[in-house]
Amino acid sequence: MYIDKYNLGRKELVETPLMSTFFVKTRKGGVKPSWRFWKWLSVIAIHLFFFLSFFLDIQILEGTLNASRFLGFHMIDLFTTIEVFATQYQLGINMIIGAATIVIVYLLIGGRTYCGWVCPYSILADIAEHLHRKLITKGIISKRPYSKLYSNNIKYVFWVLFVALAAFSGYIVFGSMNIVGILSRAIVYGWSIALIWVFVVFLFDVFVSSRAWCTYICPVGTTYAVLGWAAATKIQWNDNCDHCMACSGVCPEPHILDLTKAKYAKARAEKGIKTQHVLSGDCTMCGRCIDVCHSDALGFNFRLTDML
């Protein structure tokens, strides 16, 4: 099972069964792992290292996604750092070093790469999206059209709200409901009743609104999205594009791919623009757009190399 992007139409590419999205057919007729395959492998490997470091005390990647040490180097989640500062108005030196390390890393590889390649819920979100589409196809639930009431910008409201709650209460409020932290701790230390909340969010994604938590609520992803605007690694578009919009159909954040719409083609041609970067920080760098692009118009680009 694989994606045959060179011989399938947009509808078939968008509705490809989940298990067929881990491999793609190449232009020469071969088959290779898709970016989704590598993304899942990255998430699993990172959390396997967390688990083994605790269970076997091998001290490679210690802690959880909230706070950890990689070969002795401190790493602290950025939103956790902000919440701690909001509650205490001060930060320890290790927390400052850990947060600075994370900022440097994600400025290089792309802010919301964290959401696509590190966050354990990203795998559950992929599964939930698949089930959501399947239920729509079978007529069990209705497709909910985009609404200004659910603007992507609402995530900034939640970000401010959670920081304000931390500041006024003196307690890291979001930490108790952060499904990323809950899953990370469960993987390392074992099952907890908090996983019920993760299951509730998963069901909401399946039956109500696909990727609602990631798109509209999670302040962790929002924080990394801000870094993403300035990140060195971006998805790059080129003028091989025939504007089929299959990429937008599979993207977790489809608004970021507006540049692939045909209505911009004439203006770009007049200006001689042949390549553009997806600048939005909301891009999770998951690579799904690349996996389904039959004109090979999309790919990863490290922008610093363009300066050399």
matplotlib code that plots the C-alpha trace (Angstrom):
import matplotlib.pyplot as plt

x = [0.0, 1.4, 0.4, 0.6, 0.5, 1.4, -1.6, -4.3, -6.6, -7.0, -10.0, -8.2, -5.1, -7.0, -9.0, -6.1, -6.5, -4.2, -2.2, -1.4, 0.1, 3.4, 4.9, 4.9, 5.5, 8.4, 8.4, 10.7, 8.2, 9.9, 8.5, 10.0, 8.9, 6.7, 7.3, 4.5, 6.5, 9.6, 7.4, 5.8, 9.2, 10.6, 7.9, 8.2, 12.0, 12.0, 9.6, 11.3, 14.5, 12.5, 11.2, 14.5, 16.4, 14.0, 13.4, 17.0, 18.7, 20.7, 20.6, 20.3, 17.1, 15.9, 12.6, 9.6, 8.6, 8.0, 11.6, 14.4, 18.1, 19.7, 23.1, 23.3, 22.0, 18.9, 15.8, 12.7, 9.4, 8.9, 5.3, 6.1, 8.9, 6.5, 4.0, 6.7, 7.8, 4.2, 3.7, 7.1, 8.4, 11.8, 13.6, 16.4, 19.6, 19.0, 15.5, 16.9, 19.6, 17.0, 14.6, 17.4, 18.5, 15.0, 14.7, 17.9, 16.9, 13.5, 14.7, 16.8, 14.5, 11.1, 8.9, 6.0, 8.2, 7.7, 4.0, 4.6, 7.8, 8.0, 4.5, 3.0, -0.5, 0.4, 0.1, -3.3, -4.4, -3.5, -5.6, -8.5, -8.4, -8.6, -11.6, -13.2, -13.0, -14.3, -17.3, -18.0, -17.8, -20.2, -22.6, -22.4, -21.3, -21.5, -18.5, -18.2, -17.2, -14.7, -16.2, -14.9, -16.2, -13.4, -10.7, -7.1, -6.4, -8.5, -5.4, -3.8, -6.8, -6.3, -2.5, -3.1, -5.8, -3.6, -0.7, -3.1, -4.5, -1.0, -0.1, -3.3, -3.5, 0.2, -0.4, 0.5, -3.1, -2.5, -0.1, -3.0, -4.8, -1.9, -2.5, 1.1, 2.5, 0.0, 0.9, 4.6, 4.5, 2.3, 4.8, 7.7, 6.2, 3.1, -0.7, -2.6, -6.3, -5.4, -5.4, -9.2, -8.9, -6.7, -9.3, -12.0, -10.0, -9.4, -13.1, -13.8, -11.3, -13.0, -16.7, -16.8, -13.8, -10.7, -7.5, -9.4, -7.1, -3.9, -5.4, -7.5, -6.4, -2.9, -0.7, 2.4, 1.9, 1.1, 4.4, 6.4, 4.3, 5.7, 9.2, 8.1, 7.7, 11.4, 12.7, 15.4, 13.6, 10.5, 8.4, 9.3, 6.9, 8.0, 6.2, 5.8, 2.6, -0.6, -2.8, -4.7, -4.8, -4.3, -1.7, -4.2, -6.6, -4.2, -2.6, -3.4, -3.3, -4.6, -4.7, -0.9, -1.0, -3.0, 0.0, -0.7, -4.0, -4.3, -5.5, -1.9, -0.3, -0.6, 0.8, 3.8, 4.4, 4.4, 7.0, 9.1, 8.6, 9.4, 9.8, 8.2, 8.4, 5.4, 6.1, 3.3, 4.5, 1.5, 3.2, 4.0, 6.6, 4.8, 5.5, 2.1, 1.9, 5.1, 3.9, 0.8, 2.2, 2.2, 4.1, 6.9, 6.3, 6.9, 9.8, 11.9, 14.3, 16.9, 16.9, 20.4, 21.9, 20.5, 22.6, 25.9]
y = [0.0, 3.4, 6.8, 6.9, 10.6, 10.6, 8.6, 9.6, 12.6, 15.2, 13.4, 10.0, 11.7, 13.5, 10.5, 7.9, 5.4, 6.1, 2.8, 3.8, 7.1, 5.7, 5.0, 6.9, 5.9, 7.7, 9.2, 6.4, 3.7, 2.8, 3.0, 5.0, 5.9, 9.0, 12.0, 10.8, 7.5, 9.5, 11.8, 8.8, 7.2, 10.4, 10.7, 7.0, 7.1, 10.2, 8.8, 5.4, 7.2, 8.9, 5.6, 3.7, 6.5, 6.2, 2.4, 1.3, 4.5, 4.9, 8.8, 9.6, 11.6, 12.1, 13.6, 14.4, 16.9, 19.6, 19.4, 17.1, 16.6, 15.3, 13.9, 16.3, 19.4, 21.0, 21.5, 23.2, 23.6, 27.2, 27.6, 25.8, 28.4, 31.3, 29.8, 29.4, 32.9, 34.2, 32.4, 33.2, 36.3, 34.6, 31.7, 29.4, 29.4, 25.8, 26.8, 29.8, 27.7, 25.0, 27.5, 29.2, 25.8, 25.1, 28.5, 27.9, 24.4, 25.4, 28.6, 26.3, 23.3, 25.1, 26.2, 23.8, 21.0, 20.3, 19.6, 17.4, 15.5, 15.5, 15.8, 12.3, 13.6, 14.2, 10.5, 10.3, 13.4, 11.7, 8.7, 11.0, 12.9, 9.6, 8.4, 11.9, 11.7, 8.1, 9.1, 12.0, 9.7, 7.2, 10.0, 9.4, 12.9, 16.1, 18.0, 21.3, 24.2, 26.8, 29.5, 32.8, 31.7, 29.1, 31.4, 30.1, 33.3, 32.1, 30.2, 33.5, 34.2, 30.9, 31.6, 34.9, 33.3, 30.5, 32.9, 35.2, 32.3, 31.3, 34.9, 35.5, 32.1, 31.4, 27.9, 26.4, 25.9, 24.6, 22.0, 20.1, 19.8, 19.7, 16.5, 16.7, 16.6, 14.0, 11.6, 12.2, 11.4, 8.4, 7.0, 7.4, 6.8, 4.7, 5.0, 7.8, 8.7, 12.0, 9.9, 10.0, 13.7, 12.8, 10.3, 13.0, 15.4, 12.5, 11.8, 15.5, 15.4, 12.4, 13.4, 17.2, 19.0, 17.4, 18.7, 21.2, 21.0, 21.5, 24.3, 26.3, 25.7, 24.3, 27.2, 25.0, 24.8, 28.5, 29.4, 27.3, 28.9, 32.3, 30.9, 29.3, 32.7, 33.3, 29.7, 28.8, 25.7, 26.2, 24.4, 25.8, 26.1, 26.3, 27.1, 23.4, 23.7, 23.2, 24.4, 21.1, 21.9, 18.3, 19.7, 21.9, 19.0, 17.0, 19.8, 20.0, 23.8, 24.3, 28.1, 28.2, 26.9, 29.7, 30.6, 27.4, 28.8, 29.6, 33.2, 34.2, 32.7, 35.7, 38.2, 35.9, 35.4, 39.1, 39.6, 36.6, 34.8, 31.1, 30.0, 31.0, 29.9, 29.0, 31.7, 31.0, 29.8, 27.5, 25.0, 21.8, 20.7, 17.3, 16.9, 15.7, 18.4, 17.0, 13.4, 14.2, 16.8, 15.1, 18.0, 18.0, 21.7, 21.4, 20.5, 21.4, 24.2, 25.4, 29.1, 29.8, 27.9, 30.5, 33.1, 31.3]
z = [0.0, -1.0, -2.4, -6.2, -6.5, -10.2, -11.2, -8.7, -8.7, -6.0, -4.3, -4.2, -2.8, -0.1, 0.9, 0.8, 3.7, 6.6, 6.2, 2.5, 3.5, 4.9, 1.5, -1.8, -5.4, -7.0, -10.5, -11.6, -10.3, -7.1, -3.6, -0.7, 2.9, 3.0, 5.2, 7.4, 7.9, 9.0, 11.2, 13.1, 13.4, 14.9, 17.5, 18.5, 18.7, 20.9, 23.4, 23.3, 24.4, 27.1, 28.3, 28.1, 29.8, 32.8, 32.8, 32.1, 33.5, 30.3, 30.7, 27.0, 27.0, 30.6, 31.8, 29.6, 27.0, 29.7, 30.9, 29.9, 29.5, 26.3, 27.1, 30.0, 28.1, 29.6, 27.5, 28.8, 26.9, 26.0, 27.2, 30.4, 30.9, 30.3, 32.7, 35.4, 35.0, 35.1, 38.5, 40.1, 38.1, 38.1, 36.4, 37.4, 35.4, 34.1, 33.0, 31.1, 29.5, 28.6, 27.0, 25.1, 23.7, 22.5, 20.9, 18.9, 17.8, 16.6, 14.9, 12.8, 12.1, 12.1, 15.0, 14.8, 13.8, 17.5, 16.8, 13.8, 14.7, 18.5, 20.1, 20.9, 20.2, 16.6, 15.9, 17.6, 15.7, 12.4, 13.4, 14.6, 11.3, 9.3, 11.4, 11.0, 7.2, 7.2, 9.3, 7.0, 3.9, 5.5, 6.3, 10.1, 10.8, 8.7, 7.4, 9.2, 6.9, 7.9, 10.0, 11.3, 14.6, 14.6, 13.2, 13.6, 15.4, 18.4, 19.6, 20.6, 22.9, 24.6, 24.9, 26.7, 28.8, 30.1, 30.8, 32.7, 34.7, 35.7, 36.7, 38.8, 40.4, 40.9, 39.6, 36.2, 35.1, 31.6, 32.9, 34.4, 31.1, 28.7, 26.7, 25.4, 29.0, 30.1, 27.2, 27.7, 31.4, 30.7, 28.2, 30.6, 34.0, 33.3, 33.0, 34.9, 35.2, 33.3, 30.1, 30.2, 29.3, 26.3, 25.2, 25.5, 23.2, 20.8, 20.6, 20.0, 17.1, 15.6, 16.0, 16.1, 14.6, 13.2, 15.0, 17.1, 20.0, 17.9, 15.7, 18.1, 21.7, 22.4, 23.6, 23.3, 19.5, 19.4, 21.1, 18.6, 15.8, 16.7, 16.3, 13.1, 11.4, 11.6, 11.3, 8.8, 7.5, 5.4, 2.8, -0.6, -3.5, -7.2, -10.4, -11.4, -9.5, -11.5, -8.6, -8.1, -4.3, -3.2, -0.8, 0.9, 1.1, 3.3, 5.2, 9.0, 8.6, 5.0, 5.2, 5.1, 1.5, 0.0, -2.1, -4.2, -5.4, -9.1, -8.5, -7.6, -10.7, -13.0, -10.5, -9.8, -13.6, -14.1, -11.4, -12.6, -9.2, -9.7, -6.0, -2.7, 0.9, 3.1, 5.6, 8.1, 11.5, 11.7, 9.3, 11.3, 8.7, 8.5, 4.8, 3.8, 1.1, -0.4, -0.3, -2.5, -4.9, -8.3, -9.9, -7.3, -6.7, -2.9, -0.8, 2.3, 2.1, 4.6, 3.9, 5.3, 2.4, 0.1, 1.8, 1.1]

ax = plt.figure().add_subplot(projection="3d")
ax.plot(x, y, z, "-o")
ax.set_aspect("equal")
plt.show()
